[in-house]
Amino acid sequence: MSIDHEVALRPEMDMGRALEELGVRPGMPGREITDQLDEQGFAFIPGVLNEFLLESLRGRLNVLAAAEGDRGGSEVGQEPGTMRLSNLVNKGEVFATTFRHPVVLAAVAHVLGDFKLSSVSSRAALPGEGNQSLHADWDGDDLAPGDYQACNTMWILDDFTELNGATRVVPGSHRWGDDPEKTLEDSWAPHPDQQLVTAPAGSLLIFNGHLWHGGTQNRDTRPRRALHAYFTRRHNPQQLDQARYVTQETLDRLSPAARFVLDV
């Protein structure tokens, strides 16, 4: 049988096959996580990144930050008071963990059904900076309850503390169908129902893209770093057009299932 004939006989890639080939198994990500995503709009998972991977991610981000300087994050968007880096899919194989981790993929599938990666980026809140208004990562405010369009992940690279600008979340707000920046009188003010996500480095926060959340001010002397792998439904545009930016080197190292998740 020729190689071309073998390829022709392979079943077409779809969401179910892609998830299976990337290691998602029945029962993932677990009832506790899906219940938290449904009820609170977020789920916290400690100890996802080991020390070696943590150091590898931090080291690669340091190299990129030094090389890109003021251009950092320009592919997607820059933010005063932070060091942002984007298009990370193409800037190091180490970042592939963020969009290939089976628990992440299973959780995102639970929230969105069919989905694709929208972007992988990093955000470091600089000392004295990093405060954000409460916002959602999807700006549609006319969606029916449960019609979710986005799901985000936050890979915690430095301990999140009350001092260094940990993210605040408003549990259950993903179900309200409202944009906090349009709804609240002051979206920068503390919300009576908000919770601060304090967590050790290596932890993972998965959250519905409609959840109200925002960074707080970093009152420490060092940047507070996190990675974000952001996903959206397959019919939506991506935050970063992966097909436009993808390099041949990236394509060569990704499996067909991973390329399906990137939609390239």
N, C-alpha and C positions, 0 to 999 in steps of 0.2 A: 504493500500500500504506500502510495507517495505521501510526502509530508503535506502537500496541498490538499490531498483527499482526506487525510486525518483531520486537518483543521476544519474542513468543510463539514465533517461529521460531528464535531463538538457542539454541544447544545449552546444556544445563544446565551450570553451573560445577562442575568437579571439580578434584582436585588437579593432574592433568596439565595441564589447560587453564590453571589459575591460574598454575602455574609458567612455562608457555610465555609467557603474556601479561605476566608480570613479568620476562621477559628471560632465563630459564634456558634454556640451549642444550645440545644433546647434547655429552657429554664433560665438562660442568661437574660438580663443581668441579676435576676433574683427578685423575689416578691418584695422584699424590704425596699429595694431601690425603686422599683416601679411604683409602689405605694407612695413613696416620698415624692417622686416626680409628679404623680397625679394630684396629690393633696397639697403639698407645699410648693411645688414647682421647681424644686431642686433636691439633689441628693449629694451627700458628702461621702467620699470613700478615702480613708486614710491609707498611707503606705503603698501607693500604686507605683511610685518611682523609687528604685533602689539608689543607694548612694553613688554608684558608678554612673548611672544614667543621669542623675541629678547634676553631677559634676560635668558630665559631657555636654549637657544642655546649657548649663551656665557658661562653660568655656566657649562653646560655639557662639552664643549670644554676645559674649564679650568681644570676640574677634569681629563679628559683624558690626557691632556698635562702633568700634574703633575705625573700621573701614568705611562705614557709611556716614558717620557723623550727622550733620544736619539733614542729610537726605534720608535718614532712617524712617521707614514707614510710609514713604511717599507713594508707594504703589497703591495703598489703600486710603491712608489718611493720617495726618499728624495731629498731635494734641499738645498744647502748651503745658509745661510742667512735667512732661513724661518723656521717656525715651522709647519710641515705638520702632519695631522692625516688622516687615511684612514680606509676603511672597516666600515664606520660609519653606514651603514644599520643595523649592528649587535651590535652597541654600544650605542643605546638609541632610544626609540620610538619617541623622539622629532624630530629626523632627517627625519622621514617619510614624513613630509611636503614637503621636497625637491623633492620627486619623486611621490607624490600623488596629488599635487596641480592641480586642473582642468585647470587653465589657462596655466600652464607650459605644461601639457600633450597635450593640444590642439595646442599650439605653436610648440612643438616638432613634433607632427603628421603632421603639415603643412609643416615643413622642410623635414622630413624624410619619411613620410608614415608609414609603419610598423617599429616599433622600440622596443628597450629594454633599460633598465638602464645599463650603463656600470660601473659606480662607483659613490659613494658619498664620498667626501673628503673635507678637509679644508686646507687653506693656510693662514698663518699669516706672513706678511713681517715684519721682525724685524727692529728696528731702525738702520739706516745707511745701510740697505740691501734691497733686494727684486727686484733689477733691472733685467729685462729679455730682451732678444733679441725679436724682432718681430718674431712670430711663428704662425703656425696654429695647431689646435688640431687634424688634420688628415694629415698624411704625404704623401698621394697619390697625385702626381702632374700630373697624366695622365688621369684624369677623365673628362668626357664631362661636359659642363656647365649644372648646375642643378642636376648633379648626386651626391647629397650630402650624406655623410656617417656618419656624426656626428653633434650633436647639444649640446651645453653646456649652463649651467645656473650658474650665479654668484649671490649668496645671500649675500648682503652687510650687515655685522654685525657691522662695525664701519664706520663712515662718511668717504667717499672717497674724499680726497682733493688733491690739487696740492702739498701740503707739505708731505703727508704721503704715497705716492707711488701709487696713483690711476692708474688704468689700462688705457693704450692707445689702440685705435682701429683705423684701416684704413678702412673707409666706402667703401663698394663696392668690397673690395678685395676678398670676398668669391667667386666672379664670375670669377676671373682671372685664376684659375686653376694652380697657381704657389705656390711653397714653398718659403717663403721669405728668409729663411736661405740659400737657394741655389741660389735664384734670385738676391738678393740685394748684393751690394758690401760690405756693412756693415749693418747687420740686427740689430745691437745695436744702430745705430745712429737714431736721430729723422727722421721721414718720413714726407715729405712735406704735405701729406694729412691726417696725424694722428689727432685724437681728443682724449682728455683726458676725461674719464668718471668720473666726480665729482658728488657725489650723497650722500644723507643722509642715515644713517643706517636704515635698514628696507626695502630698495629698492631691486629690482630684475633686473638683466641684463640677457636677453636671447640672445644667439648669435650662429650663424652658426659655426660649428666646422672648417670650411675652412677659416674663417675670420682671417686676420692678426691682432694680438694683443700681448700685453705683459705688465707686471707690470713695474712700474717705481720705482725709489729709494725712500725709506721711509726716509725722512729727519726730521721726528718728533721724539719724545722721547718715543712713545708707539707703540706696534705692531699694524698693520692694518690687520683685520681679515675678511675672507670671506669663505663661503661654496660653493662647486661646486657639482652639480648633472649633470653628464655627460651621454649622451645617444648616442646610435649608432643604425644602421640598424640591424634587427634581424639576418641577416646572418653573421654578423661580430663577431669576438671574443670580449669579454668584457675586459676592462682595469683591472677589478678585477673579477675573475670567481665567480659569485654570488652563483652558485650551490655548489661550493667547500667550500665556507666560511660560507654559511648560517647556522644559529643555529636553533635548534628546537624551542627555545623561539621566534625567529623572525618569523618562519613559523606559529606558533600558533597565533600570533597577526595580521598577514596579511590576507586580504581577497584573494579569488582566483584571482580576477582582479589584485590586487597589486602583487601577486606572478607571474602573467603572465608578468607584466611589468618588474619584476626582472629576468624572465626566469628561475624560480626555481619550 
